[in-house]
Amino acid sequence: MARRRKTDADEVNGPVAQGRNWGRLPRIGGRGMFGPDGGRVSYLDMPTEYRGTSKQVCGLWPFVVGAGTPMMGVPLGRNIITGATLCCDPIAWFERASLIANPSMFTLAKPGLGKSTVNRRMMVGLDFRGIVSLVPGDTKGEYTDLTRALDGQVIQLGRGMGSLNPLDLGEMGSAAQRLVGSARRSLLEEATGRRSTMVAALISIVRKATITGDEESLLGKAIELLDDVDLGRPALLGDLVQLIKDGPDALRNMTLAEDEEQYRAAVKPLLKSLMSLVEGTLAATFNRQTSERLSLDRPVSIDLSSIPASEKTLEGAVLLTCWAEAFAAIEAHDRLTNAGLAPRRNFFLVLDELWRILRAGVGLVDRVDELTRLNRQIGIGQSMTTHSTADLLSLPNPEDREKAKGFVERSGMVFLGGLPRAEMDALNSIVPLSTRERELIVEWSIPPSIDNKTGKEMPPPGRGKFLVKAGANPGIPIQTALTQAEIQLNDTNQKWANRIAVEDTGGHGGPDAAVRLAKAKAGA
């Protein structure tokens, strides 16, 4: 019997082939081929990523892909999901990448999770690009070491440590002397308005209530009249009080007073509030000449860490005055550059601890709103920081709450660190979040645990982790990374470390205590 030669069709359709399912294509999933001998794996390791310029990796095509995160700005850290590096800062994303419409950012996170670290990393990167960083109110001294390391200016204010004169023309006055014609008049009018706003804000703080519109108008007129008096020095609040007491006709006409008694009654509430700044506990800070002016050619930090946290009135008043001084100095610089009298510079303002100002007095939301609305027009990148949405939404006045929400809504980008689940609904009403994004933020807020081996508290799981949101786009989850040179400058717990070092070295403190302790333990 003749035997038929086996063909290719027999290999495909035969019983052995059918038993192996060769009659249909195998199904391939994301982890490999299904079925016996398919090589499917249950876990895939994240592939190692390497980065190089197009010139360095040109011969590796097609095994090269573009980065999945923006690469424009200061390097901050790596994407937690993909491992790709994220470069980001509000100035680069606005000016060079056109990813945001406003060069500003807002950071929300619980204490101790790295909000200030993000700001400090941006200061270092922006300094390399020639952008001047200003910290007009460092309440905890967290930026002092970095500013000095960048060869910047550190100004210390507090009880017996410097003073701020809210009526001083400051940099605006110096700039006005270099300008002529309408440019000079315009700047002087701007300076008068800013000083009036500043004194009105200080009055709101000491009163714990808003200043009335009539009082603010009277205040502005009085400051305008005071500028016409040749005192041979910048006017002080005490001079303003005396002018209002004297009652020139221009002020009496504004109060519609028909006699001395009516005028005294009309200005009495305003004078009482001003006297709190002239004779009260704030006099040493605000009724003296400004001790040191801002230098805008290098980084500046105003250190307020010597003010006790219990003195909320002084702290809020100084903080707001410092912010106003910084914005006024930048405005003056902008006028000079427009006139061709100074080189163009861009600035990065770090407005940390926003909650301290918002809680200092009624009506201060309006003052902060006025200070921060013109950052795009005058070349300012801006970073505002606070602990939670509760700082913005717990204000007593409903209008203030809406305006405070606007600080976040107007920001070009938002950095969200660890926040409790109770805040997610309020946060979602300001910044739209997906379900997964909410869960990430809540996970990062979990308190630290105790290491069973050492008995010491481990770092919080959310430290250095942030979700970067730009508009309605999906957030980018990152883990910030520091260089060795930055780690020491970013230690905000140095006072605790020094105290422990003093205890463990028998009470011998000083700057070398930690070094001595390390050597002693190494020898042991």
Residue, then its C-alpha position, 0 to 999 in steps of 0.5 A: m500500500a502506497r503511503r502518501r507524503k505528509t504535507d504542510a496542510d497536515e501539520v496545520n490541520g492534523p490532530v496533533a496540531q489541533g490538540r495544540n490549538w495551532g488552528r487559531l492565533p494565540r492570545i497575547g496579553g500585557r504580561g506575555m502569551f497565554g497558555p502552556d509554554g507561552g512564557r507569561v509572567s505574573y510580575l513585570d519589573m520597571p525597566t531601567e531608564y537612561r537619559g542622554t542627549s539626541k547626539q549621545v543616543c542617536g545610534l540607539w534608534p529605534f530603542v529610544v522614546g521621548a520623555g513622558t513628562p515635561m522637561m522644561g524648568v528646574p529638575l524636581g524629581r522622578n515620576i513615581i509611576t514611570g520613573a521619568t524625570l520631571c522638570c518644572d517651575p512656574i516661570a519656565w512653564f509659562e515663559r518657555a513651554s507655554l504650558i500654563a497661563n499664569p507664572s504662579m504655583f500654589t502648594l498644599a500639604k500637611p506640615g513636614l512633607g516637603k513644601s518648603t523643600v520644593n521652593r528651595r529646590m526651585m530657588v537653586g535652579l532659578d538662580f542658575r538661570g539668573i532669576v532673583s528669588l525673594v522670600p519676603g517673610d521666612t517665619k521659621g528661618e527655613y530659607t536663611d542658610l540657602t540664601r547665604a549659600l547663594d551669596g544672597q541678602v538675609i534681613q532679620l526682623g523681630r523684637g529689637m531686630g530691625s524695623l520697617n517704616p510703612l510710610d517710606l517710599g523705599e525703592m519706589g522713591s529711589a526709582a522716582q528720582r531717576l524718572v522724569g515727567s509722567a513716568r515719575r508722577s505715575l510712580l509716585e501716585e502708585a507709591t502713595g496708593r501702596r502706602s495707604t493700602m499698607v497702613a490700612a492693612l496694619i490698622s485691620i490687624v490691630r483692630k481685628a476688624t476691617i477699616t471703613g471706606d471713609e477712613e481709608s480715603l481719609l488715610g490716603k489724603a493724609i499720606e498725600l498731604l504728608d508728602d508735601v511736608d519737608l521733614g528732611r527724612p522719610a515720614l513716620l507713623g507718628d508724623l501721620v498721627q500728628l497731621i491728622k490731629d492738626g486737622p488741615d482743611a483738606l481733611r476737615n472737608m472730607t469729614l464734613a465737620e462743621d466745627e472742631e468737636q465734629y472733626r475730633a469725633a470723626v477721626k477718633p476711631l482712626l487715631k486710636s488704631l494708629m496710636s496702637l502702631v505708634e505707642g503700642t507693642l508694634a511701635a518699635t517695629f513700625n514707627r522707626q525708619t526702615s533698617e535695611r533695604l532690599s537688594l534686587d540683584r541677588p537672592v533675598s530672605i527676610d528672616l522672621s524666625s525670632i518673632p514668637a509664634s504666640e505673637k500672632t499680631l506682630e507676626g501677621a503685621v510684619l509678614l504682610t508689610c514685608w510682602a508689600e515691600a517686596f512687591a513695591a521694590i519689584e514694581a519700581h525696578d519694572r518702571l526703571t527697566n521700561a525707561g531703559l535705566a536698569p537691566r531687565r530681571n525676572f523674580f521668583l517670590v516665595l510667599d510661604e505660610l499664607w495661613r499666618i496672614l489670613r488669620a492675622g485680621v479681618g479683610l487681609v484677603d483683599r490686601v493679599d489679593e491686591l498684592t498678587r494680581l499683577n505678577r504676570q505683567i511685571g515679570i514675577g513668578q510666584s509661589m504661595t504655600t499653606h497647609s490645607t484647604a481649611d486655611l482658606l475655607s475657614l475664614p469667618n467672612p464668606e467673601d473672604r473665603e471665595k477670594a482665598k479660593g481664587f488664590v488656588e484657582r488662579s495659580g498656573m500650577v498646583f502642588l498637592g502633597g499629603l492631605p486627609r480624606a476629610e478635605m478631598d471634597a473641598l479640594n475637588s471643588i477647587v482643583p478637579l481630581s480623579t478618584r486615583e489622584r484623591e487616593l494618592i493624596v490621602e495615602w501620602s498623609i498617613p502618619p509615620s510608623i515606628d521602626n521595629k529594629t531601632g525603635k525610632e520614628m520612620p520618615p512619613p510615607g508622603r515626604g517629598k511626594f507631590l501631585v503636580k496639577a496644571g489646569a484640568n490635565p491629569g496630575i503628575p505624581i513625583q518624588t522629589a530628590l535632593t543632592q548631597a549639597e542640598i540635604q544639609l540646607n534643607d534640614t528644617n529640624q536642626k534645632w531638634a538635632n542640636r538639642i539631642a546632640v547637646e544631651d548626648t554629649g553631656g551638655h556641650g552644644g554649639p555648631d560642632a555638637a552633632v559632629r562630636l556626637a557622631k564621632a563618639k558613637a563611631g568610637a563606641 
